[in-house]
Amino acid sequence: MTDNKGKSFYGSVKVGERGQIVIPKKARDEYGIKPGDSLVVFGDDKKVVKIMKADMMRDFALKVLEDLDKND
């Protein structure tokens, strides 16, 4: 389900004994998450956990570095 602010809710998941979760299929499909993909996990002081595909993080970091080079 997606609201009018571009945020989505995909349901709830349980953490297994080894700390693993299953990302709901609809979320995997929407974000193109495939078996073997690397994910980056972030958290904040409000105890919010966010997950991002590692290749997206790489693209973001390269863009930041590119922008820094333009300012030199």
Biopython code that builds the backbone (N, CA, C, O; Angstrom):
import numpy as np
from Bio.PDB.StructureBuilder import StructureBuilder

atoms = [
    (1, "MET", "N", (0.841, -1.170, 0.000)),
    (1, "MET", "CA", (0.000, 0.000, 0.000)),
    (1, "MET", "C", (0.892, 1.241, 0.000)),
    (1, "MET", "O", (1.849, 1.308, 0.772)),
    (2, "THR", "N", (0.598, 2.208, -0.842)),
    (2, "THR", "CA", (1.386, 3.438, -0.932)),
    (2, "THR", "C", (0.487, 4.621, -0.597)),
    (2, "THR", "O", (-0.648, 4.699, -1.066)),
    (3, "ASP", "N", (1.001, 5.547, 0.221)),
    (3, "ASP", "CA", (0.199, 6.730, 0.522)),
    (3, "ASP", "C", (0.566, 7.850, -0.439)),
    (3, "ASP", "O", (1.349, 7.639, -1.365)),
    (4, "ASN", "N", (0.015, 9.027, -0.232)),
    (4, "ASN", "CA", (0.228, 10.134, -1.165)),
    (4, "ASN", "C", (1.571, 10.822, -0.995)),
    (4, "ASN", "O", (1.844, 11.792, -1.701)),
    (5, "LYS", "N", (2.414, 10.364, -0.094)),
    (5, "LYS", "CA", (3.728, 10.981, 0.114)),
    (5, "LYS", "C", (4.853, 10.071, -0.366)),
    (5, "LYS", "O", (6.011, 10.291, -0.009)),
    (6, "GLY", "N", (4.541, 9.065, -1.159)),
    (6, "GLY", "CA", (5.569, 8.192, -1.702)),
    (6, "GLY", "C", (6.134, 7.191, -0.715)),
    (6, "GLY", "O", (7.185, 6.604, -0.974)),
    (7, "LYS", "N", (5.477, 6.983, 0.391)),
    (7, "LYS", "CA", (5.941, 6.015, 1.383)),
    (7, "LYS", "C", (5.046, 4.788, 1.312)),
    (7, "LYS", "O", (3.866, 4.886, 0.976)),
    (8, "SER", "N", (5.610, 3.647, 1.626)),
    (8, "SER", "CA", (4.863, 2.405, 1.492)),
    (8, "SER", "C", (4.886, 1.588, 2.770)),
    (8, "SER", "O", (5.811, 1.694, 3.575)),
    (9, "PHE", "N", (3.862, 0.778, 2.946)),
    (9, "PHE", "CA", (3.779, -0.185, 4.033)),
    (9, "PHE", "C", (3.537, -1.547, 3.395)),
    (9, "PHE", "O", (2.579, -1.719, 2.641)),
    (10, "TYR", "N", (4.400, -2.515, 3.693)),
    (10, "TYR", "CA", (4.312, -3.827, 3.065)),
    (10, "TYR", "C", (3.872, -4.927, 4.017)),
    (10, "TYR", "O", (3.850, -6.095, 3.628)),
    (11, "GLY", "N", (3.527, -4.594, 5.238)),
    (11, "GLY", "CA", (3.133, -5.594, 6.219)),
    (11, "GLY", "C", (4.199, -5.716, 7.289)),
    (11, "GLY", "O", (5.121, -4.903, 7.353)),
    (12, "SER", "N", (4.075, -6.725, 8.121)),
    (12, "SER", "CA", (5.058, -6.938, 9.178)),
    (12, "SER", "C", (5.761, -8.270, 8.947)),
    (12, "SER", "O", (5.238, -9.164, 8.281)),
    (13, "VAL", "N", (6.952, -8.379, 9.510)),
    (13, "VAL", "CA", (7.745, -9.607, 9.392)),
    (13, "VAL", "C", (8.260, -9.976, 10.772)),
    (13, "VAL", "O", (8.349, -9.126, 11.658)),
    (14, "LYS", "N", (8.595, -11.235, 10.948)),
    (14, "LYS", "CA", (9.170, -11.700, 12.212)),
    (14, "LYS", "C", (10.661, -11.911, 12.027)),
    (14, "LYS", "O", (11.115, -12.340, 10.967)),
    (15, "VAL", "N", (11.409, -11.608, 13.065)),
    (15, "VAL", "CA", (12.843, -11.856, 13.080)),
    (15, "VAL", "C", (13.062, -13.289, 13.533)),
    (15, "VAL", "O", (12.571, -13.704, 14.582)),
    (16, "GLY", "N", (13.811, -14.045, 12.721)),
    (16, "GLY", "CA", (14.103, -15.427, 13.063)),
    (16, "GLY", "C", (15.190, -15.532, 14.121)),
    (16, "GLY", "O", (15.772, -14.525, 14.524)),
    (17, "GLU", "N", (15.459, -16.737, 14.565)),
    (17, "GLU", "CA", (16.449, -16.963, 15.615)),
    (17, "GLU", "C", (17.843, -16.487, 15.240)),
    (17, "GLU", "O", (18.638, -16.142, 16.114)),
    (18, "ARG", "N", (18.146, -16.467, 13.946)),
    (18, "ARG", "CA", (19.465, -16.020, 13.482)),
    (18, "ARG", "C", (19.455, -14.538, 13.104)),
    (18, "ARG", "O", (20.404, -14.049, 12.492)),
    (19, "GLY", "N", (18.381, -13.819, 13.466)),
    (19, "GLY", "CA", (18.305, -12.385, 13.180)),
    (19, "GLY", "C", (17.868, -12.078, 11.761)),
    (19, "GLY", "O", (17.985, -10.935, 11.320)),
    (20, "GLN", "N", (17.374, -13.057, 11.042)),
    (20, "GLN", "CA", (16.986, -12.868, 9.651)),
    (20, "GLN", "C", (15.521, -12.473, 9.530)),
    (20, "GLN", "O", (14.683, -12.847, 10.350)),
    (21, "ILE", "N", (15.238, -11.701, 8.478)),
    (21, "ILE", "CA", (13.858, -11.361, 8.131)),
    (21, "ILE", "C", (13.647, -11.708, 6.666)),
    (21, "ILE", "O", (14.604, -11.848, 5.905)),
    (22, "VAL", "N", (12.390, -11.845, 6.280)),
    (22, "VAL", "CA", (12.028, -12.021, 4.880)),
    (22, "VAL", "C", (11.412, -10.717, 4.415)),
    (22, "VAL", "O", (10.427, -10.252, 4.989)),
    (23, "ILE", "N", (11.986, -10.124, 3.379)),
    (23, "ILE", "CA", (11.443, -8.896, 2.812)),
    (23, "ILE", "C", (10.225, -9.294, 1.977)),
    (23, "ILE", "O", (10.332, -10.153, 1.102)),
    (24, "PRO", "N", (9.075, -8.679, 2.238)),
    (24, "PRO", "CA", (7.866, -9.060, 1.497)),
    (24, "PRO", "C", (8.071, -8.981, -0.024)),
    (24, "PRO", "O", (8.761, -8.095, -0.528)),
    (25, "LYS", "N", (7.451, -9.933, -0.739)),
    (25, "LYS", "CA", (7.617, -10.040, -2.186)),
    (25, "LYS", "C", (7.285, -8.738, -2.899)),
    (25, "LYS", "O", (8.007, -8.331, -3.809)),
    (26, "LYS", "N", (6.200, -8.079, -2.495)),
    (26, "LYS", "CA", (5.826, -6.832, -3.166)),
    (26, "LYS", "C", (6.943, -5.789, -3.039)),
    (26, "LYS", "O", (7.225, -5.065, -3.994)),
    (27, "ALA", "N", (7.573, -5.710, -1.878)),
    (27, "ALA", "CA", (8.683, -4.768, -1.678)),
    (27, "ALA", "C", (9.882, -5.182, -2.520)),
    (27, "ALA", "O", (10.523, -4.334, -3.141)),
    (28, "ARG", "N", (10.198, -6.492, -2.550)),
    (28, "ARG", "CA", (11.323, -6.968, -3.372)),
    (28, "ARG", "C", (11.088, -6.650, -4.834)),
    (28, "ARG", "O", (12.000, -6.209, -5.534)),
    (29, "ASP", "N", (9.869, -6.871, -5.297)),
    (29, "ASP", "CA", (9.542, -6.582, -6.698)),
    (29, "ASP", "C", (9.640, -5.084, -6.991)),
    (29, "ASP", "O", (10.220, -4.680, -7.998)),
    (30, "GLU", "N", (9.072, -4.268, -6.111)),
    (30, "GLU", "CA", (9.052, -2.817, -6.327)),
    (30, "GLU", "C", (10.458, -2.223, -6.346)),
    (30, "GLU", "O", (10.736, -1.302, -7.114)),
    (31, "TYR", "N", (11.341, -2.751, -5.498)),
    (31, "TYR", "CA", (12.692, -2.193, -5.396)),
    (31, "TYR", "C", (13.744, -3.020, -6.126)),
    (31, "TYR", "O", (14.936, -2.725, -6.041)),
    (32, "GLY", "N", (13.312, -4.047, -6.838)),
    (32, "GLY", "CA", (14.238, -4.844, -7.635)),
    (32, "GLY", "C", (15.261, -5.607, -6.813)),
    (32, "GLY", "O", (16.406, -5.762, -7.237)),
    (33, "ILE", "N", (14.861, -6.083, -5.644)),
    (33, "ILE", "CA", (15.765, -6.829, -4.773)),
    (33, "ILE", "C", (15.727, -8.298, -5.179)),
    (33, "ILE", "O", (14.673, -8.934, -5.173)),
    (34, "LYS", "N", (16.881, -8.812, -5.529)),
    (34, "LYS", "CA", (17.005, -10.195, -6.009)),
    (34, "LYS", "C", (17.897, -10.994, -5.055)),
    (34, "LYS", "O", (18.689, -10.413, -4.313)),
    (35, "PRO", "N", (17.766, -12.339, -5.075)),
    (35, "PRO", "CA", (18.664, -13.162, -4.251)),
    (35, "PRO", "C", (20.124, -12.845, -4.578)),
    (35, "PRO", "O", (20.501, -12.733, -5.745)),
    (36, "GLY", "N", (20.928, -12.704, -3.545)),
    (36, "GLY", "CA", (22.343, -12.398, -3.732)),
    (36, "GLY", "C", (22.672, -10.914, -3.700)),
    (36, "GLY", "O", (23.842, -10.549, -3.596)),
    (37, "ASP", "N", (21.648, -10.038, -3.788)),
    (37, "ASP", "CA", (21.899, -8.597, -3.701)),
    (37, "ASP", "C", (22.458, -8.252, -2.326)),
    (37, "ASP", "O", (22.118, -8.890, -1.329)),
    (38, "SER", "N", (23.314, -7.241, -2.281)),
    (38, "SER", "CA", (23.816, -6.729, -1.007)),
    (38, "SER", "C", (22.965, -5.543, -0.593)),
    (38, "SER", "O", (22.607, -4.700, -1.415)),
    (39, "LEU", "N", (22.649, -5.489, 0.687)),
    (39, "LEU", "CA", (21.846, -4.399, 1.243)),
    (39, "LEU", "C", (22.640, -3.715, 2.342)),
    (39, "LEU", "O", (23.451, -4.348, 3.018)),
    (40, "VAL", "N", (22.404, -2.419, 2.520)),
    (40, "VAL", "CA", (23.021, -1.641, 3.583)),
    (40, "VAL", "C", (21.920, -1.322, 4.589)),
    (40, "VAL", "O", (20.819, -0.928, 4.207)),
    (41, "VAL", "N", (22.219, -1.492, 5.872)),
    (41, "VAL", "CA", (21.229, -1.271, 6.926)),
    (41, "VAL", "C", (21.652, -0.063, 7.750)),
    (41, "VAL", "O", (22.782, -0.004, 8.236)),
    (42, "PHE", "N", (20.748, 0.900, 7.909)),
    (42, "PHE", "CA", (20.979, 2.116, 8.685)),
    (42, "PHE", "C", (20.015, 2.135, 9.859)),
    (42, "PHE", "O", (18.966, 1.492, 9.821)),
    (43, "GLY", "N", (20.369, 2.866, 10.892)),
    (43, "GLY", "CA", (19.468, 3.073, 12.017)),
    (43, "GLY", "C", (19.694, 4.449, 12.607)),
    (43, "GLY", "O", (20.726, 5.076, 12.367)),
    (44, "ASP", "N", (18.730, 4.916, 13.377)),
    (44, "ASP", "CA", (18.888, 6.215, 14.021)),
    (44, "ASP", "C", (18.493, 6.135, 15.490)),
    (44, "ASP", "O", (18.091, 5.081, 15.982)),
    (45, "ASP", "N", (18.613, 7.264, 16.181)),
    (45, "ASP", "CA", (18.337, 7.280, 17.618)),
    (45, "ASP", "C", (16.859, 7.130, 17.945)),
    (45, "ASP", "O", (16.494, 6.986, 19.112)),
    (46, "LYS", "N", (16.005, 7.161, 16.925)),
    (46, "LYS", "CA", (14.567, 6.943, 17.129)),
    (46, "LYS", "C", (14.209, 5.468, 16.936)),
    (46, "LYS", "O", (13.037, 5.092, 16.913)),
    (47, "LYS", "N", (15.254, 4.641, 16.797)),
    (47, "LYS", "CA", (15.102, 3.193, 16.614)),
    (47, "LYS", "C", (14.384, 2.854, 15.315)),
    (47, "LYS", "O", (13.609, 1.900, 15.246)),
    (48, "VAL", "N", (14.657, 3.653, 14.287)),
    (48, "VAL", "CA", (14.133, 3.394, 12.948)),
    (48, "VAL", "C", (15.232, 2.715, 12.148)),
    (48, "VAL", "O", (16.364, 3.197, 12.106)),
    (49, "VAL", "N", (14.903, 1.604, 11.518)),
    (49, "VAL", "CA", (15.847, 0.870, 10.692)),
    (49, "VAL", "C", (15.457, 1.074, 9.230)),
    (49, "VAL", "O", (14.291, 0.946, 8.858)),
    (50, "LYS", "N", (16.456, 1.393, 8.414)),
    (50, "LYS", "CA", (16.215, 1.590, 6.987)),
    (50, "LYS", "C", (17.172, 0.692, 6.218)),
    (50, "LYS", "O", (18.316, 0.492, 6.627)),
    (51, "ILE", "N", (16.697, 0.156, 5.110)),
    (51, "ILE", "CA", (17.489, -0.741, 4.279)),
    (51, "ILE", "C", (17.570, -0.160, 2.873)),
    (51, "ILE", "O", (16.570, 0.293, 2.317)),
    (52, "MET", "N", (18.772, -0.180, 2.309)),
    (52, "MET", "CA", (18.986, 0.355, 0.965)),
    (52, "MET", "C", (19.839, -0.646, 0.183)),
    (52, "MET", "O", (20.743, -1.270, 0.738)),
    (53, "LYS", "N", (19.545, -0.792, -1.102)),
    (53, "LYS", "CA", (20.393, -1.649, -1.932)),
    (53, "LYS", "C", (21.789, -1.044, -1.977)),
    (53, "LYS", "O", (21.947, 0.163, -2.158)),
    (54, "ALA", "N", (22.796, -1.888, -1.812)),
    (54, "ALA", "CA", (24.181, -1.415, -1.753)),
    (54, "ALA", "C", (24.598, -0.722, -3.040)),
    (54, "ALA", "O", (25.376, 0.231, -2.995)),
    (55, "ASP", "N", (24.097, -1.179, -4.198)),
    (55, "ASP", "CA", (24.485, -0.522, -5.447)),
    (55, "ASP", "C", (23.940, 0.897, -5.526)),
    (55, "ASP", "O", (24.553, 1.758, -6.156)),
    (56, "MET", "N", (22.790, 1.153, -4.893)),
    (56, "MET", "CA", (22.244, 2.509, -4.847)),
    (56, "MET", "C", (23.122, 3.398, -3.967)),
    (56, "MET", "O", (23.331, 4.572, -4.269)),
    (57, "MET", "N", (23.629, 2.831, -2.884)),
    (57, "MET", "CA", (24.522, 3.564, -1.992)),
    (57, "MET", "C", (25.813, 3.904, -2.722)),
    (57, "MET", "O", (26.347, 5.003, -2.571)),
    (58, "ARG", "N", (26.310, 2.968, -3.507)),
    (58, "ARG", "CA", (27.530, 3.186, -4.288)),
    (58, "ARG", "C", (27.305, 4.317, -5.283)),
    (58, "ARG", "O", (28.142, 5.212, -5.404)),
    (59, "ASP", "N", (26.178, 4.282, -5.997)),
    (59, "ASP", "CA", (25.857, 5.333, -6.971)),
    (59, "ASP", "C", (25.765, 6.696, -6.287)),
    (59, "ASP", "O", (26.239, 7.698, -6.822)),
    (60, "PHE", "N", (25.150, 6.727, -5.098)),
    (60, "PHE", "CA", (25.024, 7.969, -4.348)),
    (60, "PHE", "C", (26.398, 8.506, -3.949)),
    (60, "PHE", "O", (26.675, 9.696, -4.096)),
    (61, "ALA", "N", (27.259, 7.610, -3.440)),
    (61, "ALA", "CA", (28.597, 8.027, -3.018)),
    (61, "ALA", "C", (29.407, 8.562, -4.203)),
    (61, "ALA", "O", (30.115, 9.560, -4.071)),
    (62, "LEU", "N", (29.305, 7.906, -5.348)),
    (62, "LEU", "CA", (30.023, 8.379, -6.538)),
    (62, "LEU", "C", (29.518, 9.753, -6.978)),
    (62, "LEU", "O", (30.311, 10.588, -7.413)),
    (63, "LYS", "N", (28.227, 9.995, -6.873)),
    (63, "LYS", "CA", (27.655, 11.298, -7.225)),
    (63, "LYS", "C", (28.181, 12.379, -6.275)),
    (63, "LYS", "O", (28.517, 13.480, -6.713)),
    (64, "VAL", "N", (28.252, 12.071, -4.993)),
    (64, "VAL", "CA", (28.781, 13.031, -4.014)),
    (64, "VAL", "C", (30.232, 13.358, -4.350)),
    (64, "VAL", "O", (30.622, 14.525, -4.348)),
    (65, "LEU", "N", (31.033, 12.334, -4.638)),
    (65, "LEU", "CA", (32.435, 12.565, -4.980)),
    (65, "LEU", "C", (32.565, 13.396, -6.255)),
    (65, "LEU", "O", (33.427, 14.270, -6.348)),
    (66, "GLU", "N", (31.718, 13.123, -7.222)),
    (66, "GLU", "CA", (31.719, 13.889, -8.467)),
    (66, "GLU", "C", (31.402, 15.361, -8.195)),
    (66, "GLU", "O", (32.052, 16.253, -8.739)),
    (67, "ASP", "N", (30.403, 15.606, -7.353)),
    (67, "ASP", "CA", (30.023, 16.978, -7.005)),
    (67, "ASP", "C", (31.136, 17.675, -6.241)),
    (67, "ASP", "O", (31.362, 18.869, -6.438)),
    (68, "LEU", "N", (31.837, 16.951, -5.373)),
    (68, "LEU", "CA", (32.959, 17.536, -4.631)),
    (68, "LEU", "C", (34.072, 17.953, -5.585)),
    (68, "LEU", "O", (34.692, 19.001, -5.405)),
    (69, "ASP", "N", (34.324, 17.126, -6.605)),
    (69, "ASP", "CA", (35.357, 17.458, -7.591)),
    (69, "ASP", "C", (35.012, 18.724, -8.363)),
    (69, "ASP", "O", (35.904, 19.491, -8.726)),
    (70, "LYS", "N", (33.733, 18.948, -8.614)),
    (70, "LYS", "CA", (33.299, 20.132, -9.347)),
    (70, "LYS", "C", (33.545, 21.411, -8.546)),
    (70, "LYS", "O", (33.708, 22.487, -9.120)),
    (71, "ASN", "N", (33.570, 21.286, -7.220)),
    (71, "ASN", "CA", (33.730, 22.441, -6.345)),
    (71, "ASN", "C", (35.192, 22.759, -6.044)),
    (71, "ASN", "O", (35.477, 23.752, -5.376)),
    (72, "ASP", "N", (36.117, 21.940, -6.520)),
    (72, "ASP", "CA", (37.551, 22.188, -6.269)),
    (72, "ASP", "C", (38.105, 23.248, -7.172)),
    (72, "ASP", "O", (39.290, 23.572, -7.088)),
]
sb = StructureBuilder()
sb.init_structure("model")
sb.init_model(0)
sb.init_chain("A")
sb.init_seg("    ")
for serial, (resi, resn, name, xyz) in enumerate(atoms, 1):
    if name == "N":
        sb.init_residue(resn, " ", resi, " ")
    sb.init_atom(name, np.array(xyz, "f"), 0.0, 1.0, " ", f" {name:<3s}", serial, name[0])
structure = sb.get_structure()
